[in-house]
Structure formats: structure tokens, C-alpha cells
Amino acid sequence: MNMMIFSEKTIAHRRERLEPEWKRLLTSEDCVLVFCGGPLTKPGGLDQTYPFLPHPSYYWLSGYRRNNGVVFYSPELGWKDFIQPVTRDESIWEGMEPFAFKGADVSTLPAFLMQHKFRNTIGLGQVPAASEIELTNNQTLKISLKEKFDQCRRLKDADEVKLVRELGSIANKGYEKIKSFIKPGVTERAIQIEYE
């Protein structure tokens, strides 16, 4: 269960589009971390969590819906993925494949950053509240990086256009079905069931 909607080629192309924009803003001593975010625990739910959705910036750059990942970028080292490995329990209970996600173990990220001694480490995406990673508080640079990211992301690639068309087609079929079903006296719930 890889959970990737977009191909590796599409992800690589997205990174290629963004890289020159970020290179103009960063020095060789800078790096950017795009955080995925983590699952939110349900109040009183013990180990239950809400369905997880990654931060859109992380998802656009990685294609993964896996929690706690980080996409790293620096002008010197390029792009690197840091992922949370699939646990034995996730493999058993959720059917995840142990090697479905490519990248280094996210637990190695702090040591990787210390080894390379970056002057500025900018965090984007769903930055964790508590972390071993010390982020630079350069709001001007952070805003500029985010603006360039958004400009690149807003230009839809062929895979995104294909996905939107497929989803639109599915929705249209549902609405056509509703038109033949709806009449006075039908409840909203009955319409919902028919649509779904």
C-alpha cells in the first residue's frame, strides 16, 4: 500500500521546477525542511487518531501520505526524503508494505543536519511544536520561499489535471444519478446514500 497518486517522474519534475526558484533565495549554507505533520489524537480515544492528511506542501513535493516525513532541500545537496519507517504493527494491522516509502529514516535527520552545519534551517509545512531540530527564525526568507513554492505549485501538471478530470467525471455521474432519484418527500440522507 504505497499511497502514491502521482508518479516518481511527476514528483521529480515538480522538484526541478521549484529548485531554480529556491536557489535564487538560498546560500550554500541554507537548507529548507518541508514537514508533513503527524496524526492528531482523538480526545479520550487512547491510541485512536483522526484520519491523517499530510500538509499539502509536503504532499506536492513527495507524493506520500505517510505521517511525520520531511522533504529536505539545500542548493549544495539537492533534495532528500526523510520518512518514518513502517512498523511491524502497521504492516500487520494496516497492510502497509515495509519498503513502500523511499528515503532515509526521519530519526537520522537531526544528526544529518548537525553533520552539515547549515547556517539557516528554514521550516515549512506542518512544523512540529517540539523537535530536536533548531529552525532559523528568518521570516523574510521563509515568506519568500513559500511565495516561490506557491507560484510553482499553482501551475498544474498533467497528472494533476488528469486527476481533477477523473474526479469531476465521478462527481458528475453521481449528480446525474441524483437527478433521476430526487423527488418531493425524499430525505437528505436517502439522497446521500444514493449519491455515495
N, C-alpha and C positions, 0 to 999 in steps of 0.2 A: 504494500500500500504506500506508494511513493507520494501521493498527494500533489503532484506537479501537473498543472493545467498547461503551462507553457513549456515549449521545448528548450533544451540547453542552448541551442543556437539562438533562439529569441532572447534568452537571458544574456548571452554573450553580446549580442547586438545592442541591447539596451545599455549595457555597461560601456561599450565602445562609444555610444552616442554621448554619454554623460562624462566620460573621462576627460576629454579636452576642456570641457567647461569647468570642471573642478581643478584641473591642472593650472588653469589661469589664476585661480584663487589661492592655491596652496603652495607652500615651500617644500623643499625636500625633507624638512624636519616636522612636517604636519601629517596627521592622519585623521580619517573620519571613520567613526563606528556607527553603523545603522542598526539599531536594536530592534528585535522582533517583538519583545514583550513576553509576558508569561501568563499562565492561566489565572483566572480570578476565582477564589474560593467562594462557594455559596455560604452565606451566614448560617451557622448551625449545621452545615452539611458535612462536617468532618472532612472527609477526603474528596467530597464532590466539588466539581468546578463547573462554571458556565462553559458552554461550547467555545472553544478557542478560535480566535481570528487573529492573524498576525497584523502588525502595523502595516498599512498599505505601502509605505516606502520600502520596508524590508521585503515585502512580498513581490513588489515590482522588480527589485534587484536580484532576488534569489529564486522566486517561483515556489518556495516552500511554505507550507502551512504549519511547520513544526515550531513549537514554542521554544523560547529562550535562545534563539540563534542570533548571530551578529554577522553582518557583512562589513568587512574591513576594506579600506582603500587608502593608499598613500601614493604620491607620484613616483616614489622610488621603488616600491614593492608591488604596486598594482592592486588587484582585487584578491581577497582571500575570504573564504567562508569558514565560520566557526559555528558548529552545530552541537546541539545536545544529543549525545548518542541515544539510540533506542535501548531502553532497559529490557531485561528479560521479562518482567511483568507486562510491559507494553506489548512485547512480542506475543505473549500468551493471551492476554485479555483483550487487546485491541487489534491484534493481527498485523501489527507493524513489522515490516521487514528490517532486520538489524542493520543492513547496509544500504538502505533506501536513500540515505542522505549523504551527499559528498561534502567533505570539509574536515577541518581539524576539530578536535574536541573543544568545546567552548571553555572548558575549565583551564585550558592552556593559554587562553587569551591574555590574562594579566602578565604571565611570565614572558610571553611573546612581546608585549608592549614594553616591558622593562628592559628586555634584551636590546630593543631597537632605540630606546631613549628618545622618543618623539618630544619635541618642544610643545606642540599643541596637539591635543587629542580631543576632537570635537564629536559630541554625541548627538545623533539624530534618531528619529523614530521614537519608540517607546522606551525611553531611558529608564533603567531601574532606579528605584528610590535609594536602595542600599547596594553598593557594589565595591569591590576591591579596586576598581579602575578609577583613577583620578582624571576627571574630564576638565578641559580648559573652559573657563567661563568667558569666551570671546563672542559676545552676542552679535557683533557686526559680522564677523566671519561666518558664524552659524546661520544667520539670516541670509547672507549671500549664497552660501552653499545650498540652503533649502530652496531659494528662488531659482537657482540654476537647475536643481533637481526637478522642481515642479514644471519648469519650462520644457525639459526633456520628456518628462512623464506624460504631459498633456498631449503630446503628439502620439496618436495611437498607431501601433504597429499592426501588421497584417493579422497576427494571431489574436490581438485584442478585438479588432474589427470582426473577425470570424466568430469569436465567442459572443459578442454583442448581437450579431445577426442570428446566431443559433438560439440564444436566449429569447430574443424578440419573437422568433418563429414559434417557439414553445408557448410563450405567453399569448400570442395571437390565437393559437389553436384552442387554448383554454377559454379565451374570451368568446370565440365562436361557439364553443360548447355551451357557455353560459347563456348566450343569446337564444339558443334553442330550448333552454331549460327554464329560464326565468319567467314568472307569471305572477299575478296577484295571489297572495297567500303563501308564497314560498318564503321560508325563513332565510336569514343571512347565513346561518350555519349550514343549511342544506345547499345553498349556493357555494359556500366554501368547500364543502365535501365534494360536490360535483366538479368544481374547478380543479381541485388538487388531484 
